[in-house]
Amino acid sequence: MRTNSLPFILLSIPLWTALLFLPAFAEKNDVQDKAYTTGEASRDGIGKFYMGREISKVMGHLGAGWLERPERVQQERTDLLIENLAFRPTDHVVDLGAGSGYFTFRIAPLVPEGKVYAVDISPQMLTIIRAKMKKENAKNVEPVLSTVTEMKLEENSADCVLIVDAYHEFSHPLEMGKSIHNTLKPGGKLVLIEYRLEDPGIPIKKLHKMSQAQAIKEISAIGLQWVETAEFLPQQHFMVFRKP
């Protein structure tokens, strides 16, 4: 049962029954509220902090051109990134924060018997993806409009969740993290790609980077186990986590 529908359900059941739900409902929201703090927003942040990290502003659909820039392959070695994902033909993959579908349509041919879920909170980005699906006749791509707290996918349905340079923008990382955990199959993996905060020479704004230590702390909190961090990309951490 989704908690955001609970107040409406309570109206249709006896009062004594509703009272049984309220303590757990209040406790869950209290835990989530305490996970975050607020403060003065920096230039690129939203003034909301999670585990000591300020959450950055979201790059909207107007940034689609930057995502698709031709020089991205060489700057970030996206070819190596995809090669090291090591997908099986039958895998079901979630491209979370899919944006314009840069990775979605590079992954789709690698899982011909599986599926790629292009998940994003932006209807405009999903419009771009749908246009690409038609142009490329990509039959194993499914666009999914998520919320800021939930991917809207079935539990235990994904072999891999891939997040490229987007996790640091999640306004509700704890809740979305739990959704990731629930969506992954047992043994499924989360691959988290983030610009290295440890390297001041990388020309990316500070809030759009993450340290390995911070990422491990946050992802471990949702019940996924850190497996490895590979450093073969010129600018980004390639971090792998697994669901027990």
Contacts in CASP RR format, 6 or more apart in sequence:
PFRMAT RR
TARGET T0000
AUTHOR 0000-0000-0000
METHOD contacts of the structure
MODEL  1
MRTNSLPFILLSIPLWTALLFLPAFAEKNDVQDKAYTTGEASRDGIGKFY
MGREISKVMGHLGAGWLERPERVQQERTDLLIENLAFRPTDHVVDLGAGS
GYFTFRIAPLVPEGKVYAVDISPQMLTIIRAKMKKENAKNVEPVLSTVTE
MKLEENSADCVLIVDAYHEFSHPLEMGKSIHNTLKPGGKLVLIEYRLEDP
GIPIKKLHKMSQAQAIKEISAIGLQWVETAEFLPQQHFMVFRKP
1 9 0 8 1.000
2 150 0 8 1.000
3 25 0 8 1.000
3 28 0 8 1.000
3 29 0 8 1.000
6 21 0 8 1.000
6 25 0 8 1.000
10 18 0 8 1.000
10 21 0 8 1.000
32 174 0 8 1.000
32 175 0 8 1.000
35 50 0 8 1.000
35 174 0 8 1.000
36 48 0 8 1.000
36 49 0 8 1.000
36 50 0 8 1.000
36 174 0 8 1.000
37 48 0 8 1.000
37 49 0 8 1.000
37 52 0 8 1.000
38 47 0 8 1.000
38 48 0 8 1.000
38 49 0 8 1.000
39 47 0 8 1.000
39 48 0 8 1.000
39 49 0 8 1.000
40 47 0 8 1.000
41 47 0 8 1.000
41 54 0 8 1.000
42 54 0 8 1.000
42 207 0 8 1.000
44 56 0 8 1.000
44 57 0 8 1.000
44 205 0 8 1.000
44 206 0 8 1.000
44 207 0 8 1.000
44 208 0 8 1.000
45 54 0 8 1.000
45 55 0 8 1.000
45 56 0 8 1.000
45 57 0 8 1.000
45 207 0 8 1.000
46 54 0 8 1.000
46 55 0 8 1.000
46 56 0 8 1.000
46 57 0 8 1.000
46 171 0 8 1.000
47 54 0 8 1.000
47 55 0 8 1.000
48 54 0 8 1.000
48 55 0 8 1.000
48 171 0 8 1.000
49 55 0 8 1.000
50 173 0 8 1.000
50 174 0 8 1.000
50 218 0 8 1.000
51 214 0 8 1.000
51 217 0 8 1.000
51 218 0 8 1.000
51 221 0 8 1.000
53 168 0 8 1.000
53 210 0 8 1.000
53 214 0 8 1.000
53 218 0 8 1.000
54 207 0 8 1.000
55 168 0 8 1.000
55 169 0 8 1.000
55 170 0 8 1.000
55 171 0 8 1.000
55 173 0 8 1.000
55 207 0 8 1.000
56 168 0 8 1.000
56 169 0 8 1.000
56 205 0 8 1.000
56 207 0 8 1.000
56 208 0 8 1.000
57 169 0 8 1.000
57 207 0 8 1.000
58 169 0 8 1.000
58 171 0 8 1.000
59 66 0 8 1.000
59 169 0 8 1.000
60 122 0 8 1.000
60 124 0 8 1.000
60 125 0 8 1.000
61 99 0 8 1.000
61 122 0 8 1.000
61 124 0 8 1.000
61 125 0 8 1.000
61 128 0 8 1.000
64 99 0 8 1.000
64 100 0 8 1.000
64 125 0 8 1.000
64 128 0 8 1.000
65 100 0 8 1.000
67 99 0 8 1.000
67 100 0 8 1.000
67 101 0 8 1.000
67 102 0 8 1.000
68 100 0 8 1.000
68 102 0 8 1.000
72 78 0 8 1.000
72 102 0 8 1.000
73 79 0 8 1.000
75 234 0 8 1.000
75 235 0 8 1.000
76 233 0 8 1.000
76 234 0 8 1.000
76 235 0 8 1.000
76 236 0 8 1.000
77 232 0 8 1.000
77 233 0 8 1.000
77 234 0 8 1.000
78 102 0 8 1.000
78 103 0 8 1.000
78 106 0 8 1.000
80 232 0 8 1.000
80 233 0 8 1.000
81 164 0 8 1.000
81 193 0 8 1.000
81 233 0 8 1.000
81 236 0 8 1.000
81 238 0 8 1.000
82 103 0 8 1.000
82 106 0 8 1.000
82 107 0 8 1.000
82 110 0 8 1.000
84 230 0 8 1.000
84 232 0 8 1.000
84 238 0 8 1.000
85 107 0 8 1.000
85 110 0 8 1.000
85 160 0 8 1.000
85 162 0 8 1.000
85 191 0 8 1.000
87 93 0 8 1.000
87 107 0 8 1.000
87 110 0 8 1.000
87 111 0 8 1.000
87 159 0 8 1.000
87 160 0 8 1.000
88 111 0 8 1.000
88 159 0 8 1.000
89 110 0 8 1.000
89 111 0 8 1.000
89 112 0 8 1.000
89 113 0 8 1.000
89 114 0 8 1.000
90 111 0 8 1.000
90 113 0 8 1.000
90 114 0 8 1.000
91 111 0 8 1.000
91 114 0 8 1.000
91 159 0 8 1.000
91 160 0 8 1.000
92 111 0 8 1.000
92 114 0 8 1.000
92 115 0 8 1.000
92 117 0 8 1.000
92 157 0 8 1.000
92 158 0 8 1.000
92 159 0 8 1.000
92 160 0 8 1.000
93 107 0 8 1.000
93 111 0 8 1.000
93 114 0 8 1.000
93 115 0 8 1.000
93 116 0 8 1.000
93 117 0 8 1.000
93 158 0 8 1.000
93 159 0 8 1.000
93 160 0 8 1.000
93 161 0 8 1.000
93 162 0 8 1.000
94 116 0 8 1.000
94 117 0 8 1.000
94 119 0 8 1.000
94 151 0 8 1.000
94 153 0 8 1.000
94 158 0 8 1.000
94 160 0 8 1.000
94 161 0 8 1.000
94 162 0 8 1.000
94 183 0 8 1.000
95 101 0 8 1.000
95 103 0 8 1.000
95 104 0 8 1.000
95 107 0 8 1.000
95 116 0 8 1.000
95 117 0 8 1.000
95 118 0 8 1.000
95 119 0 8 1.000
95 162 0 8 1.000
95 164 0 8 1.000
96 119 0 8 1.000
96 146 0 8 1.000
96 151 0 8 1.000
96 161 0 8 1.000
96 162 0 8 1.000
96 163 0 8 1.000
96 166 0 8 1.000
96 180 0 8 1.000
97 119 0 8 1.000
97 120 0 8 1.000
97 121 0 8 1.000
97 163 0 8 1.000
97 164 0 8 1.000
97 166 0 8 1.000
98 104 0 8 1.000
98 118 0 8 1.000
98 119 0 8 1.000
98 120 0 8 1.000
98 125 0 8 1.000
98 129 0 8 1.000
98 143 0 8 1.000
99 118 0 8 1.000
99 120 0 8 1.000
99 122 0 8 1.000
99 125 0 8 1.000
99 128 0 8 1.000
99 129 0 8 1.000
99 166 0 8 1.000
100 125 0 8 1.000
100 128 0 8 1.000
100 129 0 8 1.000
100 132 0 8 1.000
101 118 0 8 1.000
101 125 0 8 1.000
101 128 0 8 1.000
101 129 0 8 1.000
101 132 0 8 1.000
103 162 0 8 1.000
103 164 0 8 1.000
104 116 0 8 1.000
104 118 0 8 1.000
104 129 0 8 1.000
104 141 0 8 1.000
105 132 0 8 1.000
105 136 0 8 1.000
105 138 0 8 1.000
105 141 0 8 1.000
107 116 0 8 1.000
107 162 0 8 1.000
108 116 0 8 1.000
108 138 0 8 1.000
108 140 0 8 1.000
108 141 0 8 1.000
111 140 0 8 1.000
112 140 0 8 1.000
114 140 0 8 1.000
115 140 0 8 1.000
115 141 0 8 1.000
115 142 0 8 1.000
116 140 0 8 1.000
116 141 0 8 1.000
116 142 0 8 1.000
117 142 0 8 1.000
117 144 0 8 1.000
117 153 0 8 1.000
117 158 0 8 1.000
118 126 0 8 1.000
118 129 0 8 1.000
118 141 0 8 1.000
118 142 0 8 1.000
118 143 0 8 1.000
118 144 0 8 1.000
119 144 0 8 1.000
119 146 0 8 1.000
119 151 0 8 1.000
119 152 0 8 1.000
119 153 0 8 1.000
120 126 0 8 1.000
120 129 0 8 1.000
120 143 0 8 1.000
120 144 0 8 1.000
120 145 0 8 1.000
120 146 0 8 1.000
121 145 0 8 1.000
121 146 0 8 1.000
121 147 0 8 1.000
121 148 0 8 1.000
123 145 0 8 1.000
126 143 0 8 1.000
126 144 0 8 1.000
126 145 0 8 1.000
129 141 0 8 1.000
129 143 0 8 1.000
130 143 0 8 1.000
132 138 0 8 1.000
133 141 0 8 1.000
133 143 0 8 1.000
144 151 0 8 1.000
144 152 0 8 1.000
144 153 0 8 1.000
145 152 0 8 1.000
146 152 0 8 1.000
148 170 0 8 1.000
148 171 0 8 1.000
148 172 0 8 1.000
148 175 0 8 1.000
148 176 0 8 1.000
149 172 0 8 1.000
149 175 0 8 1.000
149 176 0 8 1.000
149 179 0 8 1.000
150 175 0 8 1.000
150 176 0 8 1.000
150 179 0 8 1.000
151 176 0 8 1.000
151 179 0 8 1.000
151 180 0 8 1.000
151 183 0 8 1.000
153 179 0 8 1.000
153 183 0 8 1.000
154 183 0 8 1.000
155 182 0 8 1.000
155 183 0 8 1.000
156 182 0 8 1.000
156 183 0 8 1.000
156 184 0 8 1.000
156 185 0 8 1.000
156 186 0 8 1.000
157 183 0 8 1.000
157 185 0 8 1.000
158 183 0 8 1.000
158 184 0 8 1.000
158 185 0 8 1.000
158 188 0 8 1.000
159 184 0 8 1.000
159 185 0 8 1.000
159 188 0 8 1.000
159 189 0 8 1.000
160 184 0 8 1.000
160 188 0 8 1.000
160 189 0 8 1.000
160 190 0 8 1.000
160 191 0 8 1.000
161 180 0 8 1.000
161 183 0 8 1.000
161 184 0 8 1.000
161 189 0 8 1.000
161 190 0 8 1.000
161 191 0 8 1.000
162 190 0 8 1.000
162 191 0 8 1.000
162 193 0 8 1.000
163 190 0 8 1.000
163 191 0 8 1.000
163 192 0 8 1.000
163 193 0 8 1.000
164 193 0 8 1.000
165 193 0 8 1.000
165 194 0 8 1.000
165 195 0 8 1.000
165 208 0 8 1.000
165 236 0 8 1.000
167 173 0 8 1.000
167 192 0 8 1.000
167 194 0 8 1.000
167 210 0 8 1.000
167 215 0 8 1.000
168 194 0 8 1.000
168 207 0 8 1.000
168 208 0 8 1.000
168 209 0 8 1.000
168 210 0 8 1.000
169 208 0 8 1.000
170 176 0 8 1.000
173 218 0 8 1.000
174 221 0 8 1.000
174 222 0 8 1.000
177 219 0 8 1.000
177 222 0 8 1.000
178 222 0 8 1.000
180 190 0 8 1.000
180 222 0 8 1.000
180 224 0 8 1.000
181 222 0 8 1.000
181 223 0 8 1.000
181 224 0 8 1.000
181 243 0 8 1.000
184 190 0 8 1.000
184 224 0 8 1.000
184 243 0 8 1.000
185 243 0 8 1.000
186 243 0 8 1.000
186 244 0 8 1.000
187 242 0 8 1.000
187 243 0 8 1.000
187 244 0 8 1.000
188 242 0 8 1.000
188 243 0 8 1.000
189 227 0 8 1.000
189 240 0 8 1.000
189 241 0 8 1.000
189 242 0 8 1.000
189 243 0 8 1.000
190 219 0 8 1.000
190 224 0 8 1.000
190 240 0 8 1.000
190 241 0 8 1.000
190 242 0 8 1.000
190 243 0 8 1.000
191 238 0 8 1.000
191 239 0 8 1.000
191 240 0 8 1.000
191 241 0 8 1.000
192 215 0 8 1.000
192 219 0 8 1.000
192 237 0 8 1.000
192 239 0 8 1.000
192 240 0 8 1.000
192 241 0 8 1.000
193 233 0 8 1.000
193 236 0 8 1.000
193 237 0 8 1.000
193 238 0 8 1.000
193 239 0 8 1.000
194 209 0 8 1.000
194 210 0 8 1.000
194 215 0 8 1.000
194 236 0 8 1.000
194 237 0 8 1.000
194 239 0 8 1.000
195 202 0 8 1.000
195 204 0 8 1.000
195 208 0 8 1.000
195 209 0 8 1.000
195 210 0 8 1.000
195 235 0 8 1.000
195 236 0 8 1.000
195 237 0 8 1.000
196 202 0 8 1.000
196 209 0 8 1.000
196 211 0 8 1.000
196 212 0 8 1.000
196 235 0 8 1.000
196 236 0 8 1.000
196 237 0 8 1.000
197 206 0 8 1.000
197 209 0 8 1.000
197 210 0 8 1.000
197 211 0 8 1.000
197 214 0 8 1.000
198 211 0 8 1.000
198 212 0 8 1.000
199 235 0 8 1.000
202 209 0 8 1.000
202 235 0 8 1.000
204 235 0 8 1.000
210 237 0 8 1.000
212 229 0 8 1.000
212 237 0 8 1.000
212 239 0 8 1.000
215 237 0 8 1.000
215 239 0 8 1.000
216 226 0 8 1.000
216 239 0 8 1.000
219 226 0 8 1.000
219 239 0 8 1.000
219 241 0 8 1.000
220 226 0 8 1.000
223 243 0 8 1.000
223 244 0 8 1.000
224 241 0 8 1.000
224 242 0 8 1.000
224 243 0 8 1.000
225 241 0 8 1.000
225 242 0 8 1.000
225 243 0 8 1.000
225 244 0 8 1.000
226 239 0 8 1.000
226 240 0 8 1.000
226 241 0 8 1.000
227 240 0 8 1.000
227 241 0 8 1.000
227 242 0 8 1.000
228 239 0 8 1.000
228 240 0 8 1.000
229 237 0 8 1.000
229 238 0 8 1.000
229 239 0 8 1.000
229 240 0 8 1.000
230 238 0 8 1.000
230 240 0 8 1.000
231 237 0 8 1.000
231 238 0 8 1.000
232 238 0 8 1.000
END
